[in-house]
Amino acid sequence: MQEELAEYERNIVWQIIPKPKGHIIVGTRWAYKNKLDKSGAVVRNKGILVAKWYSQLEGVDYDETYAPTARMEAICIFISYDAHKNIKLHQMDVKSAFLNSELKEEGYL
């Protein structure tokens, strides 16, 4: 949890303000997951703060949602193309990628 909160603070993700009139506050919840190694042993525990977006009302306080994930089919096509063109491929994990994008909408948690 501390690592996740430190990322929010480092990226200046939010600011604490009084609740604006006429806006619905979306609740949050901590989700926990054990990261395992190949043998199934717990390597580390991970906590992530998630918004309970299901509390939003359609037509009132949301339009679309975005998830920074790729479909497996797209990854397979990408890898096949790279192999066909003999392109060197590297993998990387971007920590807290969603924190680095600008939003046009305002959200209150």
Contacts in CASP RR format, 6 or more apart in sequence:
PFRMAT RR
TARGET T0000
AUTHOR 0000-0000-0000
METHOD contacts of the structure
MODEL  1
MQEELAEYERNIVWQIIPKPKGHIIVGTRWAYKNKLDKSGAVVRNKGILV
AKWYSQLEGVDYDETYAPTARMEAICIFISYDAHKNIKLHQMDVKSAFLN
SELKEEGYL
1 30 0 8 1.000
1 47 0 8 1.000
1 49 0 8 1.000
4 47 0 8 1.000
4 48 0 8 1.000
4 49 0 8 1.000
4 96 0 8 1.000
5 49 0 8 1.000
7 13 0 8 1.000
7 95 0 8 1.000
7 96 0 8 1.000
7 99 0 8 1.000
8 14 0 8 1.000
8 49 0 8 1.000
8 99 0 8 1.000
11 96 0 8 1.000
11 99 0 8 1.000
11 100 0 8 1.000
13 99 0 8 1.000
14 109 0 8 1.000
19 25 0 8 1.000
19 108 0 8 1.000
20 108 0 8 1.000
23 61 0 8 1.000
23 106 0 8 1.000
23 107 0 8 1.000
23 108 0 8 1.000
24 55 0 8 1.000
24 56 0 8 1.000
24 57 0 8 1.000
24 60 0 8 1.000
24 61 0 8 1.000
24 108 0 8 1.000
25 108 0 8 1.000
25 109 0 8 1.000
26 51 0 8 1.000
26 52 0 8 1.000
26 53 0 8 1.000
26 55 0 8 1.000
26 56 0 8 1.000
26 107 0 8 1.000
26 108 0 8 1.000
26 109 0 8 1.000
27 51 0 8 1.000
27 52 0 8 1.000
27 55 0 8 1.000
27 109 0 8 1.000
28 49 0 8 1.000
28 50 0 8 1.000
28 51 0 8 1.000
28 52 0 8 1.000
28 109 0 8 1.000
29 49 0 8 1.000
29 50 0 8 1.000
29 52 0 8 1.000
30 47 0 8 1.000
30 48 0 8 1.000
30 49 0 8 1.000
30 50 0 8 1.000
31 47 0 8 1.000
31 48 0 8 1.000
31 49 0 8 1.000
31 50 0 8 1.000
32 45 0 8 1.000
32 46 0 8 1.000
32 47 0 8 1.000
32 48 0 8 1.000
33 45 0 8 1.000
33 46 0 8 1.000
33 47 0 8 1.000
33 48 0 8 1.000
34 42 0 8 1.000
34 44 0 8 1.000
34 45 0 8 1.000
34 46 0 8 1.000
35 42 0 8 1.000
35 43 0 8 1.000
35 44 0 8 1.000
35 45 0 8 1.000
35 46 0 8 1.000
36 42 0 8 1.000
36 43 0 8 1.000
37 43 0 8 1.000
51 109 0 8 1.000
53 62 0 8 1.000
53 65 0 8 1.000
56 62 0 8 1.000
63 105 0 8 1.000
68 97 0 8 1.000
68 98 0 8 1.000
79 89 0 8 1.000
81 87 0 8 1.000
82 88 0 8 1.000
82 89 0 8 1.000
END
